[in-house]
């Protein structure tokens, strides 16, 4: 199964020509389905959603497939609006006061284990049967979010965090192999990637400055090893540091090397269009929002996309993705309606009719993307890959929340990215320096969450 693509999110805010083309695709009829039961007549059918956006359609907007299905099954969603900067505080306040407690809240990094241990969410095992056809291919990911034997996350869909975009004409003119063809042949790995950047950057002439890559790719490269900064032992419900892992060190050293060689443009360029158009940067890595609409290729461009290159030392297929899921808030007693909402979302994300319609909308809104490019996006967002999530992002504000750190970068982000960057004095950190600088903080945060977990499970 594959994840449904959100056309509005993928197109990007700066696309002014997309709206008229999207309307040319016929709106899909949402058919009733016997995969989902109606909400029982004696059960409450309205769920309260607390979030930064409304799940209901606004004026002039089409109702989503999942909302149409939910309405057809007797359900409605009430919206409680919160600001992004205040959402966690308002959720905690509602739960503490037991007033206007929402039923569902969007999954984000801090949900597990940090906010589960703070008693903000409840297990979802009575709502979701992970052995059923509807949920079976999400079980491996759901099993990553188990505490005390209970599941807390029901994955709806996955969206690949970043793709690498490149100009095929630049690749050809520099005598390089096509990354897309290497990807199809299973040969798109770190070695091919670094060899291409070596050749491209070393071919600069005169005062020309060339870069191998720009964008956000460091986390994804490291997680291609299948390893993360924090490990979790579900038998003991204990989180431990993984900073001494040799595969992580190998990936960090690779990032250090390409940074030291000058292959990485660390400046913020904004989007693929700004980055690739002058032919001086070989690869641009970012979410699709930065390479669609006006941010992406123009008419006449032959630009292509591939996933981040794989680790040549493993045959496993790993992917760093964003997960769509709705947490079941502690205090909600609307199990029937929440269960139905989950199922409606899952059907919307997996039914081939809706997926095909989403594809047509995307390609119509982005005429300079090919079907092959779109398929790369779909494949990378699918459960064909082992989806990687680092528990480090869910331990605490210090580990996960950029706003909780004075320099605007959380500890986990620093561990993934800083071997590829320089500080204000021009110093580029080695992995040994980074590990030494932050290992004590990581241990402190892990000790605190482990103590909190034991107290939580003892209650």
Phi, psi and omega in degrees: 000153181233161183276144176287146182262129176276105186297318182299319180289322185285330184292321179097151187290335188271003181278110182266343185261358189281325189303318183290328181282326180300323183293343180288340178277126183298134180294131183287139174282129179270109182273148175295156182224141178272005174288342184235133175277153172296152173294129181306144183298330182271005180256151176293135189247356179254123177254147180262124179251121174258123182191182182267356178215159184270132175284341176280151181289143174275181181298127179082001180259149176282145175289138180293160178300315183295323179290322177298314178300317182295317177298320180295333179270006176098006184258154173223158180239127174261143187252128172245105188280137176223154174282149182302320183287346185242359192298317182292320178296319180291324176296313180298320180294320180295319180293317181296317182278346185054042177229131181052042179289122178290160176270325181228151181213141185294137173296132169221170188312313187289353182300318185229124002266351192307306186278336173297315181294333177278009174067037180265342183227163179235158181299154184246013185297329178285349181260333191233128174258101185286357174268350181284160180301326184293327189244351192304320185277004172257357187298320181301322178285316179302326180292345176283346185241056180245132177228126181060029179086358182252139173279140179241351183229130173249100183296129176273309181199169179234144176230122182306134185293317180216154168235162174256123177253146180209161179266114182299324180297323178293320178299313182295315184294341178258010176068030183262156173290151178282118179304326180296318178294321176297320178299315180296329182270003181074024183243012179272092183226183183304322182296313179297318181298310182290325176298318180295318179293322176304308183296314183295311185290326181285350180269004178298143181239150177059229180270008183294135176247120180248150176234149177279325185201151173223150175122205184243108186217348189298312180300316183295320179298312182297319183285353171293346174285346186084005183251154177227168185290335181234134176258161181222126176257106184289336179293325180253357183054047185233135177258136181226156178288143177239024186290344180267005182296130183293330178290321175296317179299319179298317179291320178297321179294325176297314179296320177300316183296313182290333174290317182296327180282354179083017183282344186255122171272108185273000178286149176280115182260346172101312182193176183294321181301314180294331189271318190265342191296331182271358176074012184258355175237127186284315184233145171234126184240121181190175174293162185295341177301333184266006181221020176235170183058220179288350178279348186250205183293152177255172179303132181096343177284146173243077180258149184224167180229150173218160171292171172299147184293148184276163175286122181293349182269004179220147175263355179288152179257111181248152177212138174267112187231162169268138182249131172267122176203156178241121178286144175269113190287140178297129182107341176289133177243019183261058186300320182296314182290320179294319176302316180294320177299314177304313184293321178297319178296320182292319177297316179300329183272354186229340182293129186298327179298314181288326178294319179294320179295320178296322178298313181297320177297317181297311182293328178290325179282340182230072187295347180263007166265139178266167176298327178296319178296316180298321181294325175301315179299315180295313181299317182291340179265006188260169178280009169294337177259150169282116183281129185257129175227129181267121179298340179305328180284350182247009186279312186194171176299319180300319181281331194241327191261114179303324183289346179273358181243138187302324183270005175079016179225120180290163185300316182296320177299316180300317181298325180279328194250338195280347174287352183252006184229168175242151178276187183297338179267006179084010181273131176258125185284134168282164178295324178298318179294316180297313182300317180293324183291326190241356184297322180295319178296318178300314180299319179297314181294322180291321177299320181292317180290324179295320176295319179295324179295317180296321177294319180298315183287337180281343183288000000 
